[in-house]
Amino acid sequence: MKLAVVRVRGSINLSRDIKDTFKFLGLDKKNSCVVVEDSPSVKGMLDKVKYFVTWGSINDDTISLLEKRGKKNKTFHLNPPRKGFGRKGTKMLFKLGGALGDRGDKINDLIKRML
């Protein structure tokens, strides 16, 4: 299974561990997206940066849309989402009504709004 990881928040006042994790994931800017394999090491990295990114399992249709957008790099730079991230913005977890953390299959809707 593949996961799509989208960076939601910026890079001001981050600790060195968080910056290094973003570097390993390949998420250098806000609104950038990367598709990774689901493994325990990736889950650990996502747990470390869960207050700055959102992720979920991605389907084949969305993967093909992303590959049309960028063919050279593994990082896709996207637009901000149409109609925003959600009800409570980018400072709350998804299960509490915000935009951060694990959102499961709903990541596909978010990525389609960002293309």
PDB file as gemmi writes it, atoms N, CA and C in Angstrom:
CRYST1    1.000    1.000    1.000  90.00  90.00  90.00 P 1                      
ATOM      1  N   MET A   1       0.842  -1.176   0.000  1.00  0.00           N  
ATOM      2  CA  MET A   1       0.000   0.000   0.000  1.00  0.00           C  
ATOM      3  C   MET A   1       0.889   1.241   0.000  1.00  0.00           C  
ATOM      4  N   LYS A   2       0.457   2.254  -0.718  1.00  0.00           N  
ATOM      5  CA  LYS A   2       1.217   3.499  -0.791  1.00  0.00           C  
ATOM      6  C   LYS A   2       0.500   4.583  -0.004  1.00  0.00           C  
ATOM      7  N   LEU A   3       1.295   5.478   0.558  1.00  0.00           N  
ATOM      8  CA  LEU A   3       0.778   6.608   1.310  1.00  0.00           C  
ATOM      9  C   LEU A   3       1.148   7.899   0.601  1.00  0.00           C  
ATOM     10  N   ALA A   4       0.230   8.844   0.584  1.00  0.00           N  
ATOM     11  CA  ALA A   4       0.524  10.191   0.109  1.00  0.00           C  
ATOM     12  C   ALA A   4       0.703  11.077   1.332  1.00  0.00           C  
ATOM     13  N   VAL A   5       1.796  11.824   1.363  1.00  0.00           N  
ATOM     14  CA  VAL A   5       2.099  12.714   2.477  1.00  0.00           C  
ATOM     15  C   VAL A   5       2.140  14.131   1.929  1.00  0.00           C  
ATOM     16  N   VAL A   6       1.342  15.030   2.518  1.00  0.00           N  
ATOM     17  CA  VAL A   6       1.272  16.427   2.085  1.00  0.00           C  
ATOM     18  C   VAL A   6       1.707  17.300   3.250  1.00  0.00           C  
ATOM     19  N   ARG A   7       2.666  18.181   3.001  1.00  0.00           N  
ATOM     20  CA  ARG A   7       3.109  19.116   4.036  1.00  0.00           C  
ATOM     21  C   ARG A   7       2.131  20.277   4.084  1.00  0.00           C  
ATOM     22  N   VAL A   8       1.607  20.549   5.267  1.00  0.00           N  
ATOM     23  CA  VAL A   8       0.572  21.558   5.438  1.00  0.00           C  
ATOM     24  C   VAL A   8       1.135  22.842   6.035  1.00  0.00           C  
ATOM     25  N   ARG A   9       2.054  22.733   6.967  1.00  0.00           N  
ATOM     26  CA  ARG A   9       2.572  23.907   7.667  1.00  0.00           C  
ATOM     27  C   ARG A   9       3.991  24.227   7.219  1.00  0.00           C  
ATOM     28  N   GLY A  10       4.418  25.445   7.496  1.00  0.00           N  
ATOM     29  CA  GLY A  10       5.701  25.946   7.039  1.00  0.00           C  
ATOM     30  C   GLY A  10       6.873  25.503   7.892  1.00  0.00           C  
ATOM     31  N   SER A  11       7.992  26.246   7.794  1.00  0.00           N  
ATOM     32  CA  SER A  11       9.243  25.788   8.397  1.00  0.00           C  
ATOM     33  C   SER A  11       9.831  26.757   9.419  1.00  0.00           C  
ATOM     34  N   ILE A  12       9.042  27.633   9.981  1.00  0.00           N  
ATOM     35  CA  ILE A  12       9.565  28.581  10.962  1.00  0.00           C  
ATOM     36  C   ILE A  12       9.566  27.933  12.345  1.00  0.00           C  
ATOM     37  N   ASN A  13      10.668  28.102  13.072  1.00  0.00           N  
ATOM     38  CA  ASN A  13      10.841  27.611  14.445  1.00  0.00           C  
ATOM     39  C   ASN A  13      10.704  26.097  14.562  1.00  0.00           C  
ATOM     40  N   LEU A  14      11.313  25.365  13.670  1.00  0.00           N  
ATOM     41  CA  LEU A  14      11.299  23.907  13.741  1.00  0.00           C  
ATOM     42  C   LEU A  14      12.576  23.407  14.404  1.00  0.00           C  
ATOM     43  N   SER A  15      12.459  22.296  15.124  1.00  0.00           N  
ATOM     44  CA  SER A  15      13.655  21.700  15.714  1.00  0.00           C  
ATOM     45  C   SER A  15      14.460  20.983  14.629  1.00  0.00           C  
ATOM     46  N   ARG A  16      15.680  20.661  14.951  1.00  0.00           N  
ATOM     47  CA  ARG A  16      16.565  20.015  13.982  1.00  0.00           C  
ATOM     48  C   ARG A  16      16.047  18.627  13.591  1.00  0.00           C  
ATOM     49  N   ASP A  17      15.464  17.897  14.546  1.00  0.00           N  
ATOM     50  CA  ASP A  17      14.919  16.571  14.242  1.00  0.00           C  
ATOM     51  C   ASP A  17      13.798  16.655  13.209  1.00  0.00           C  
ATOM     52  N   ILE A  18      12.931  17.628  13.368  1.00  0.00           N  
ATOM     53  CA  ILE A  18      11.806  17.790  12.431  1.00  0.00           C  
ATOM     54  C   ILE A  18      12.332  18.173  11.050  1.00  0.00           C  
ATOM     55  N   LYS A  19      13.302  19.079  10.999  1.00  0.00           N  
ATOM     56  CA  LYS A  19      13.880  19.475   9.708  1.00  0.00           C  
ATOM     57  C   LYS A  19      14.536  18.289   9.008  1.00  0.00           C  
ATOM     58  N   ASP A  20      15.258  17.468   9.772  1.00  0.00           N  
ATOM     59  CA  ASP A  20      15.899  16.288   9.186  1.00  0.00           C  
ATOM     60  C   ASP A  20      14.863  15.291   8.669  1.00  0.00           C  
ATOM     61  N   THR A  21      13.773  15.128   9.399  1.00  0.00           N  
ATOM     62  CA  THR A  21      12.727  14.208   8.960  1.00  0.00           C  
ATOM     63  C   THR A  21      12.091  14.691   7.667  1.00  0.00           C  
ATOM     64  N   PHE A  22      11.850  15.998   7.561  1.00  0.00           N  
ATOM     65  CA  PHE A  22      11.317  16.543   6.306  1.00  0.00           C  
ATOM     66  C   PHE A  22      12.296  16.327   5.158  1.00  0.00           C  
ATOM     67  N   LYS A  23      13.586  16.438   5.447  1.00  0.00           N  
ATOM     68  CA  LYS A  23      14.597  16.221   4.412  1.00  0.00           C  
ATOM     69  C   LYS A  23      14.591  14.764   3.944  1.00  0.00           C  
ATOM     70  N   PHE A  24      14.468  13.825   4.886  1.00  0.00           N  
ATOM     71  CA  PHE A  24      14.414  12.403   4.521  1.00  0.00           C  
ATOM     72  C   PHE A  24      13.168  12.077   3.707  1.00  0.00           C  
ATOM     73  N   LEU A  25      12.046  12.703   4.064  1.00  0.00           N  
ATOM     74  CA  LEU A  25      10.805  12.456   3.334  1.00  0.00           C  
ATOM     75  C   LEU A  25      10.776  13.170   1.984  1.00  0.00           C  
ATOM     76  N   GLY A  26      11.573  14.224   1.828  1.00  0.00           N  
ATOM     77  CA  GLY A  26      11.590  14.972   0.578  1.00  0.00           C  
ATOM     78  C   GLY A  26      10.563  16.080   0.533  1.00  0.00           C  
ATOM     79  N   LEU A  27      10.074  16.509   1.687  1.00  0.00           N  
ATOM     80  CA  LEU A  27       9.079  17.577   1.754  1.00  0.00           C  
ATOM     81  C   LEU A  27       9.781  18.870   2.141  1.00  0.00           C  
ATOM     82  N   ASP A  28      10.156  19.664   1.144  1.00  0.00           N  
ATOM     83  CA  ASP A  28      10.939  20.857   1.431  1.00  0.00           C  
ATOM     84  C   ASP A  28      10.088  22.102   1.617  1.00  0.00           C  
ATOM     85  N   LYS A  29       8.925  22.182   0.991  1.00  0.00           N  
ATOM     86  CA  LYS A  29       8.090  23.379   1.059  1.00  0.00           C  
ATOM     87  C   LYS A  29       6.677  23.030   1.498  1.00  0.00           C  
ATOM     88  N   LYS A  30       5.960  24.067   1.870  1.00  0.00           N  
ATOM     89  CA  LYS A  30       4.546  23.939   2.177  1.00  0.00           C  
ATOM     90  C   LYS A  30       3.797  23.532   0.910  1.00  0.00           C  
ATOM     91  N   ASN A  31       2.753  22.742   1.036  1.00  0.00           N  
ATOM     92  CA  ASN A  31       1.923  22.240  -0.070  1.00  0.00           C  
ATOM     93  C   ASN A  31       2.688  21.326  -1.015  1.00  0.00           C  
ATOM     94  N   SER A  32       3.740  20.685  -0.547  1.00  0.00           N  
ATOM     95  CA  SER A  32       4.420  19.691  -1.373  1.00  0.00           C  
ATOM     96  C   SER A  32       3.930  18.303  -0.964  1.00  0.00           C  
ATOM     97  N   CYS A  33       3.965  17.385  -1.919  1.00  0.00           N  
ATOM     98  CA  CYS A  33       3.411  16.048  -1.721  1.00  0.00           C  
ATOM     99  C   CYS A  33       4.429  15.018  -2.170  1.00  0.00           C  
ATOM    100  N   VAL A  34       4.472  13.894  -1.469  1.00  0.00           N  
ATOM    101  CA  VAL A  34       5.338  12.788  -1.847  1.00  0.00           C  
ATOM    102  C   VAL A  34       4.559  11.492  -1.624  1.00  0.00           C  
ATOM    103  N   VAL A  35       4.785  10.515  -2.492  1.00  0.00           N  
ATOM    104  CA  VAL A  35       4.153   9.199  -2.371  1.00  0.00           C  
ATOM    105  C   VAL A  35       5.214   8.219  -1.882  1.00  0.00           C  
ATOM    106  N   VAL A  36       4.948   7.568  -0.746  1.00  0.00           N  
ATOM    107  CA  VAL A  36       5.910   6.654  -0.132  1.00  0.00           C  
ATOM    108  C   VAL A  36       5.244   5.303   0.124  1.00  0.00           C  
ATOM    109  N   GLU A  37       6.074   4.286   0.282  1.00  0.00           N  
ATOM    110  CA  GLU A  37       5.578   2.959   0.652  1.00  0.00           C  
ATOM    111  C   GLU A  37       5.251   2.943   2.144  1.00  0.00           C  
ATOM    112  N   ASP A  38       4.256   2.174   2.512  1.00  0.00           N  
ATOM    113  CA  ASP A  38       3.865   2.049   3.910  1.00  0.00           C  
ATOM    114  C   ASP A  38       4.791   1.048   4.597  1.00  0.00           C  
ATOM    115  N   SER A  39       5.643   1.540   5.498  1.00  0.00           N  
ATOM    116  CA  SER A  39       6.568   0.689   6.241  1.00  0.00           C  
ATOM    117  C   SER A  39       6.688   1.225   7.668  1.00  0.00           C  
ATOM    118  N   PRO A  40       7.206   0.428   8.589  1.00  0.00           N  
ATOM    119  CA  PRO A  40       7.341   0.902   9.970  1.00  0.00           C  
ATOM    120  C   PRO A  40       8.246   2.127  10.105  1.00  0.00           C  
ATOM    121  N   SER A  41       9.295   2.222   9.300  1.00  0.00           N  
ATOM    122  CA  SER A  41      10.178   3.387   9.405  1.00  0.00           C  
ATOM    123  C   SER A  41       9.469   4.651   8.929  1.00  0.00           C  
ATOM    124  N   VAL A  42       8.672   4.544   7.879  1.00  0.00           N  
ATOM    125  CA  VAL A  42       7.917   5.703   7.395  1.00  0.00           C  
ATOM    126  C   VAL A  42       6.859   6.095   8.420  1.00  0.00           C  
ATOM    127  N   LYS A  43       6.205   5.112   9.038  1.00  0.00           N  
ATOM    128  CA  LYS A  43       5.210   5.409  10.076  1.00  0.00           C  
ATOM    129  C   LYS A  43       5.846   6.155  11.245  1.00  0.00           C  
ATOM    130  N   GLY A  44       7.073   5.780  11.614  1.00  0.00           N  
ATOM    131  CA  GLY A  44       7.770   6.479  12.685  1.00  0.00           C  
ATOM    132  C   GLY A  44       8.078   7.919  12.319  1.00  0.00           C  
ATOM    133  N   MET A  45       8.498   8.142  11.066  1.00  0.00           N  
ATOM    134  CA  MET A  45       8.767   9.511  10.623  1.00  0.00           C  
ATOM    135  C   MET A  45       7.485  10.333  10.589  1.00  0.00           C  
ATOM    136  N   LEU A  46       6.385   9.728  10.141  1.00  0.00           N  
ATOM    137  CA  LEU A  46       5.112  10.450  10.096  1.00  0.00           C  
ATOM    138  C   LEU A  46       4.614  10.773  11.495  1.00  0.00           C  
ATOM    139  N   ASP A  47       4.855   9.888  12.439  1.00  0.00           N  
ATOM    140  CA  ASP A  47       4.462  10.160  13.814  1.00  0.00           C  
ATOM    141  C   ASP A  47       5.255  11.331  14.386  1.00  0.00           C  
ATOM    142  N   LYS A  48       6.496  11.475  13.957  1.00  0.00           N  
ATOM    143  CA  LYS A  48       7.332  12.576  14.440  1.00  0.00           C  
ATOM    144  C   LYS A  48       6.865  13.927  13.896  1.00  0.00           C  
ATOM    145  N   VAL A  49       6.373  13.961  12.654  1.00  0.00           N  
ATOM    146  CA  VAL A  49       5.989  15.232  12.027  1.00  0.00           C  
ATOM    147  C   VAL A  49       4.474  15.358  11.865  1.00  0.00           C  
ATOM    148  N   LYS A  50       3.695  14.662  12.699  1.00  0.00           N  
ATOM    149  CA  LYS A  50       2.246  14.637  12.506  1.00  0.00           C  
ATOM    150  C   LYS A  50       1.571  15.986  12.728  1.00  0.00           C  
ATOM    151  N   TYR A  51       2.229  16.925  13.384  1.00  0.00           N  
ATOM    152  CA  TYR A  51       1.642  18.245  13.579  1.00  0.00           C  
ATOM    153  C   TYR A  51       1.996  19.214  12.453  1.00  0.00           C  
ATOM    154  N   PHE A  52       2.615  18.712  11.387  1.00  0.00           N  
ATOM    155  CA  PHE A  52       2.994  19.549  10.256  1.00  0.00           C  
ATOM    156  C   PHE A  52       2.525  18.988   8.925  1.00  0.00           C  
ATOM    157  N   VAL A  53       2.095  17.721   8.876  1.00  0.00           N  
ATOM    158  CA  VAL A  53       1.713  17.072   7.617  1.00  0.00           C  
ATOM    159  C   VAL A  53       0.368  16.377   7.775  1.00  0.00           C  
ATOM    160  N   THR A  54      -0.200  16.006   6.634  1.00  0.00           N  
ATOM    161  CA  THR A  54      -1.349  15.112   6.606  1.00  0.00           C  
ATOM    162  C   THR A  54      -1.036  13.985   5.640  1.00  0.00           C  
ATOM    163  N   TRP A  55      -1.583  12.797   5.900  1.00  0.00           N  
ATOM    164  CA  TRP A  55      -1.281  11.648   5.047  1.00  0.00           C  
ATOM    165  C   TRP A  55      -2.471  10.699   5.023  1.00  0.00           C  
ATOM    166  N   GLY A  56      -2.422   9.793   4.062  1.00  0.00           N  
ATOM    167  CA  GLY A  56      -3.455   8.774   3.945  1.00  0.00           C  
ATOM    168  C   GLY A  56      -3.128   7.827   2.805  1.00  0.00           C  
ATOM    169  N   SER A  57      -3.924   6.766   2.686  1.00  0.00           N  
ATOM    170  CA  SER A  57      -3.687   5.790   1.618  1.00  0.00           C  
ATOM    171  C   SER A  57      -4.244   6.338   0.309  1.00  0.00           C  
ATOM    172  N   ILE A  58      -3.453   6.237  -0.736  1.00  0.00           N  
ATOM    173  CA  ILE A  58      -3.766   6.861  -2.019  1.00  0.00           C  
ATOM    174  C   ILE A  58      -4.200   5.777  -3.001  1.00  0.00           C  
ATOM    175  N   ASN A  59      -5.157   6.114  -3.880  1.00  0.00           N  
ATOM    176  CA  ASN A  59      -5.608   5.131  -4.871  1.00  0.00           C  
ATOM    177  C   ASN A  59      -4.889   5.348  -6.200  1.00  0.00           C  
ATOM    178  N   ASP A  60      -5.084   4.429  -7.133  1.00  0.00           N  
ATOM    179  CA  ASP A  60      -4.351   4.453  -8.404  1.00  0.00           C  
ATOM    180  C   ASP A  60      -4.727   5.643  -9.282  1.00  0.00           C  
ATOM    181  N   ASP A  61      -5.988   6.081  -9.225  1.00  0.00           N  
ATOM    182  CA  ASP A  61      -6.406   7.228 -10.040  1.00  0.00           C  
ATOM    183  C   ASP A  61      -5.653   8.491  -9.635  1.00  0.00           C  
ATOM    184  N   THR A  62      -5.523   8.707  -8.338  1.00  0.00           N  
ATOM    185  CA  THR A  62      -4.822   9.898  -7.855  1.00  0.00           C  
ATOM    186  C   THR A  62      -3.332   9.812  -8.156  1.00  0.00           C  
ATOM    187  N   ILE A  63      -2.757   8.617  -8.095  1.00  0.00           N  
ATOM    188  CA  ILE A  63      -1.340   8.456  -8.444  1.00  0.00           C  
ATOM    189  C   ILE A  63      -1.110   8.822  -9.902  1.00  0.00           C  
ATOM    190  N   SER A  64      -2.021   8.408 -10.788  1.00  0.00           N  
ATOM    191  CA  SER A  64      -1.856   8.742 -12.209  1.00  0.00           C  
ATOM    192  C   SER A  64      -2.013  10.240 -12.444  1.00  0.00           C  
ATOM    193  N   LEU A  65      -2.911  10.905 -11.700  1.00  0.00           N  
ATOM    194  CA  LEU A  65      -3.041  12.361 -11.829  1.00  0.00           C  
ATOM    195  C   LEU A  65      -1.765  13.068 -11.381  1.00  0.00           C  
ATOM    196  N   LEU A  66      -1.161  12.596 -10.286  1.00  0.00           N  
ATOM    197  CA  LEU A  66       0.081  13.204  -9.808  1.00  0.00           C  
ATOM    198  C   LEU A  66       1.226  12.972 -10.786  1.00  0.00           C  
ATOM    199  N   GLU A  67       1.283  11.789 -11.395  1.00  0.00           N  
ATOM    200  CA  GLU A  67       2.372  11.506 -12.332  1.00  0.00           C  
ATOM    201  C   GLU A  67       2.252  12.338 -13.598  1.00  0.00           C  
ATOM    202  N   LYS A  68       1.036  12.712 -13.986  1.00  0.00           N  
ATOM    203  CA  LYS A  68       0.876  13.630 -15.117  1.00  0.00           C  
ATOM    204  C   LYS A  68       1.442  15.002 -14.773  1.00  0.00           C  
ATOM    205  N   ARG A  69       1.283  15.378 -13.509  1.00  0.00           N  
ATOM    206  CA  ARG A  69       1.694  16.718 -13.083  1.00  0.00           C  
ATOM    207  C   ARG A  69       3.212  16.873 -13.062  1.00  0.00           C  
ATOM    208  N   GLY A  70       3.927  15.929 -12.493  1.00  0.00           N  
ATOM    209  CA  GLY A  70       5.377  16.029 -12.401  1.00  0.00           C  
ATOM    210  C   GLY A  70       6.021  14.706 -12.725  1.00  0.00           C  
ATOM    211  N   LYS A  71       6.913  14.687 -13.678  1.00  0.00           N  
ATOM    212  CA  LYS A  71       7.467  13.423 -14.145  1.00  0.00           C  
ATOM    213  C   LYS A  71       8.899  13.175 -13.687  1.00  0.00           C  
ATOM    214  N   LYS A  72       9.628  14.216 -13.285  1.00  0.00           N  
ATOM    215  CA  LYS A  72      11.047  14.042 -12.998  1.00  0.00           C  
ATOM    216  C   LYS A  72      11.331  13.742 -11.535  1.00  0.00           C  
ATOM    217  N   ASN A  73      10.705  14.475 -10.639  1.00  0.00           N  
ATOM    218  CA  ASN A  73      11.045  14.371  -9.226  1.00  0.00           C  
ATOM    219  C   ASN A  73      10.066  13.471  -8.494  1.00  0.00           C  
ATOM    220  N   LYS A  74      10.453  13.066  -7.283  1.00  0.00           N  
ATOM    221  CA  LYS A  74       9.518  12.308  -6.460  1.00  0.00           C  
ATOM    222  C   LYS A  74       8.638  13.236  -5.633  1.00  0.00           C  
ATOM    223  N   THR A  75       8.993  14.520  -5.555  1.00  0.00           N  
ATOM    224  CA  THR A  75       8.201  15.498  -4.826  1.00  0.00           C  
ATOM    225  C   THR A  75       7.338  16.278  -5.799  1.00  0.00           C  
ATOM    226  N   PHE A  76       6.060  16.390  -5.478  1.00  0.00           N  
ATOM    227  CA  PHE A  76       5.118  17.143  -6.303  1.00  0.00           C  
ATOM    228  C   PHE A  76       4.755  18.419  -5.559  1.00  0.00           C  
ATOM    229  N   HIS A  77       4.927  19.573  -6.208  1.00  0.00           N  
ATOM    230  CA  HIS A  77       4.560  20.849  -5.606  1.00  0.00           C  
ATOM    231  C   HIS A  77       3.150  21.193  -6.062  1.00  0.00           C  
ATOM    232  N   LEU A  78       2.238  21.327  -5.102  1.00  0.00           N  
ATOM    233  CA  LEU A  78       0.824  21.518  -5.388  1.00  0.00           C  
ATOM    234  C   LEU A  78       0.378  22.920  -5.011  1.00  0.00           C  
ATOM    235  N   ASN A  79      -0.832  23.285  -5.458  1.00  0.00           N  
ATOM    236  CA  ASN A  79      -1.454  24.551  -5.093  1.00  0.00           C  
ATOM    237  C   ASN A  79      -2.147  24.398  -3.741  1.00  0.00           C  
ATOM    238  N   PRO A  80      -2.458  25.514  -3.073  1.00  0.00           N  
ATOM    239  CA  PRO A  80      -3.295  25.403  -1.875  1.00  0.00           C  
ATOM    240  C   PRO A  80      -4.667  24.848  -2.264  1.00  0.00           C  
ATOM    241  N   PRO A  81      -5.324  24.115  -1.383  1.00  0.00           N  
ATOM    242  CA  PRO A  81      -6.585  23.472  -1.767  1.00  0.00           C  
ATOM    243  C   PRO A  81      -7.715  24.477  -1.967  1.00  0.00           C  
ATOM    244  N   ARG A  82      -8.543  24.216  -2.977  1.00  0.00           N  
ATOM    245  CA  ARG A  82      -9.737  25.029  -3.171  1.00  0.00           C  
ATOM    246  C   ARG A  82     -10.668  24.792  -1.991  1.00  0.00           C  
ATOM    247  N   LYS A  83     -11.255  25.849  -1.487  1.00  0.00           N  
ATOM    248  CA  LYS A  83     -12.154  25.844  -0.327  1.00  0.00           C  
ATOM    249  C   LYS A  83     -11.441  25.496   0.975  1.00  0.00           C  
ATOM    250  N   GLY A  84     -10.133  25.596   1.006  1.00  0.00           N  
ATOM    251  CA  GLY A  84      -9.381  25.473   2.243  1.00  0.00           C  
ATOM    252  C   GLY A  84      -9.164  24.050   2.727  1.00  0.00           C  
ATOM    253  N   PHE A  85      -8.498  23.937   3.872  1.00  0.00           N  
ATOM    254  CA  PHE A  85      -8.146  22.634   4.423  1.00  0.00           C  
ATOM    255  C   PHE A  85      -9.265  22.013   5.240  1.00  0.00           C  
ATOM    256  N   GLY A  86     -10.074  22.811   5.888  1.00  0.00           N  
ATOM    257  CA  GLY A  86     -11.125  22.216   6.704  1.00  0.00           C  
ATOM    258  C   GLY A  86     -11.730  23.228   7.644  1.00  0.00           C  
ATOM    259  N   ARG A  87     -12.551  22.732   8.538  1.00  0.00           N  
ATOM    260  CA  ARG A  87     -13.329  23.606   9.409  1.00  0.00           C  
ATOM    261  C   ARG A  87     -12.468  24.345  10.420  1.00  0.00           C  
ATOM    262  N   LYS A  88     -11.526  23.648  11.039  1.00  0.00           N  
ATOM    263  CA  LYS A  88     -10.734  24.264  12.104  1.00  0.00           C  
ATOM    264  C   LYS A  88      -9.328  24.639  11.676  1.00  0.00           C  
ATOM    265  N   GLY A  89      -9.020  24.550  10.390  1.00  0.00           N  
ATOM    266  CA  GLY A  89      -7.752  25.031   9.889  1.00  0.00           C  
ATOM    267  C   GLY A  89      -6.593  24.065  10.040  1.00  0.00           C  
ATOM    268  N   THR A  90      -5.392  24.623  10.041  1.00  0.00           N  
ATOM    269  CA  THR A  90      -4.172  23.822   9.954  1.00  0.00           C  
ATOM    270  C   THR A  90      -3.463  23.648  11.292  1.00  0.00           C  
ATOM    271  N   LYS A  91      -4.166  23.823  12.398  1.00  0.00           N  
ATOM    272  CA  LYS A  91      -3.516  23.672  13.695  1.00  0.00           C  
ATOM    273  C   LYS A  91      -4.101  22.548  14.536  1.00  0.00           C  
ATOM    274  N   MET A  92      -5.091  21.839  13.996  1.00  0.00           N  
ATOM    275  CA  MET A  92      -5.733  20.747  14.729  1.00  0.00           C  
ATOM    276  C   MET A  92      -5.588  19.453  13.938  1.00  0.00           C  
ATOM    277  N   LEU A  93      -5.652  18.329  14.619  1.00  0.00           N  
ATOM    278  CA  LEU A  93      -5.606  17.031  13.957  1.00  0.00           C  
ATOM    279  C   LEU A  93      -6.906  16.773  13.198  1.00  0.00           C  
ATOM    280  N   PHE A  94      -6.844  15.911  12.201  1.00  0.00           N  
ATOM    281  CA  PHE A  94      -7.995  15.642  11.338  1.00  0.00           C  
ATOM    282  C   PHE A  94      -9.149  15.027  12.118  1.00  0.00           C  
ATOM    283  N   LYS A  95      -8.845  14.157  13.065  1.00  0.00           N  
ATOM    284  CA  LYS A  95      -9.919  13.514  13.821  1.00  0.00           C  
ATOM    285  C   LYS A  95     -10.632  14.487  14.753  1.00  0.00           C  
ATOM    286  N   LEU A  96     -10.025  15.656  15.009  1.00  0.00           N  
ATOM    287  CA  LEU A  96     -10.651  16.697  15.822  1.00  0.00           C  
ATOM    288  C   LEU A  96     -11.253  17.803  14.969  1.00  0.00           C  
ATOM    289  N   GLY A  97     -11.274  17.627  13.650  1.00  0.00           N  
ATOM    290  CA  GLY A  97     -11.879  18.606  12.758  1.00  0.00           C  
ATOM    291  C   GLY A  97     -10.888  19.478  12.025  1.00  0.00           C  
ATOM    292  N   GLY A  98      -9.598  19.264  12.205  1.00  0.00           N  
ATOM    293  CA  GLY A  98      -8.586  20.080  11.550  1.00  0.00           C  
ATOM    294  C   GLY A  98      -8.075  19.446  10.273  1.00  0.00           C  
ATOM    295  N   ALA A  99      -6.805  19.726   9.947  1.00  0.00           N  
ATOM    296  CA  ALA A  99      -6.241  19.257   8.681  1.00  0.00           C  
ATOM    297  C   ALA A  99      -5.016  18.370   8.855  1.00  0.00           C  
ATOM    298  N   LEU A 100      -4.516  18.178  10.063  1.00  0.00           N  
ATOM    299  CA  LEU A 100      -3.246  17.479  10.259  1.00  0.00           C  
ATOM    300  C   LEU A 100      -3.447  16.012  10.614  1.00  0.00           C  
ATOM    301  N   GLY A 101      -2.414  15.215  10.394  1.00  0.00           N  
ATOM    302  CA  GLY A 101      -2.434  13.818  10.802  1.00  0.00           C  
ATOM    303  C   GLY A 101      -3.012  12.887   9.752  1.00  0.00           C  
ATOM    304  N   ASP A 102      -3.376  11.696  10.194  1.00  0.00           N  
ATOM    305  CA  ASP A 102      -3.858  10.642   9.298  1.00  0.00           C  
ATOM    306  C   ASP A 102      -5.304  10.920   8.910  1.00  0.00           C  
ATOM    307  N   ARG A 103      -5.578  10.942   7.602  1.00  0.00           N  
ATOM    308  CA  ARG A 103      -6.944  11.144   7.135  1.00  0.00           C  
ATOM    309  C   ARG A 103      -7.458   9.999   6.291  1.00  0.00           C  
ATOM    310  N   GLY A 104      -6.718   8.913   6.202  1.00  0.00           N  
ATOM    311  CA  GLY A 104      -7.207   7.722   5.513  1.00  0.00           C  
ATOM    312  C   GLY A 104      -7.422   7.945   4.025  1.00  0.00           C  
ATOM    313  N   ASP A 105      -8.573   7.495   3.519  1.00  0.00           N  
ATOM    314  CA  ASP A 105      -8.870   7.607   2.089  1.00  0.00           C  
ATOM    315  C   ASP A 105      -9.240   9.023   1.662  1.00  0.00           C  
ATOM    316  N   LYS A 106      -9.530   9.905   2.599  1.00  0.00           N  
ATOM    317  CA  LYS A 106      -9.929  11.270   2.245  1.00  0.00           C  
ATOM    318  C   LYS A 106      -8.769  12.106   1.728  1.00  0.00           C  
ATOM    319  N   ILE A 107      -7.554  11.567   1.763  1.00  0.00           N  
ATOM    320  CA  ILE A 107      -6.403  12.268   1.184  1.00  0.00           C  
ATOM    321  C   ILE A 107      -6.570  12.428  -0.319  1.00  0.00           C  
ATOM    322  N   ASN A 108      -7.285  11.499  -0.959  1.00  0.00           N  
ATOM    323  CA  ASN A 108      -7.507  11.577  -2.401  1.00  0.00           C  
ATOM    324  C   ASN A 108      -8.318  12.818  -2.768  1.00  0.00           C  
ATOM    325  N   ASP A 109      -9.356  13.130  -1.971  1.00  0.00           N  
ATOM    326  CA  ASP A 109     -10.157  14.328  -2.224  1.00  0.00           C  
ATOM    327  C   ASP A 109      -9.319  15.591  -2.051  1.00  0.00           C  
ATOM    328  N   LEU A 110      -8.472  15.615  -1.020  1.00  0.00           N  
ATOM    329  CA  LEU A 110      -7.623  16.781  -0.780  1.00  0.00           C  
ATOM    330  C   LEU A 110      -6.651  16.998  -1.934  1.00  0.00           C  
ATOM    331  N   ILE A 111      -6.020  15.942  -2.405  1.00  0.00           N  
ATOM    332  CA  ILE A 111      -5.045  16.085  -3.495  1.00  0.00           C  
ATOM    333  C   ILE A 111      -5.735  16.545  -4.775  1.00  0.00           C  
ATOM    334  N   LYS A 112      -6.933  16.042  -5.049  1.00  0.00           N  
ATOM    335  CA  LYS A 112      -7.657  16.483  -6.250  1.00  0.00           C  
ATOM    336  C   LYS A 112      -8.034  17.951  -6.164  1.00  0.00           C  
ATOM    337  N   ARG A 113      -8.300  18.451  -4.939  1.00  0.00           N  
ATOM    338  CA  ARG A 113      -8.583  19.880  -4.790  1.00  0.00           C  
ATOM    339  C   ARG A 113      -7.321  20.728  -4.908  1.00  0.00           C  
ATOM    340  N   MET A 114      -6.154  20.117  -4.709  1.00  0.00           N  
ATOM    341  CA  MET A 114      -4.895  20.854  -4.780  1.00  0.00           C  
ATOM    342  C   MET A 114      -4.272  20.838  -6.173  1.00  0.00           C  
ATOM    343  N   LEU A 115      -4.766  20.013  -7.083  1.00  0.00           N  
ATOM    344  CA  LEU A 115      -4.212  19.958  -8.444  1.00  0.00           C  
ATOM    345  C   LEU A 115      -4.740  21.094  -9.298  1.00  0.00           C  
TER     346      LEU A 115                                                      
END                                                                             
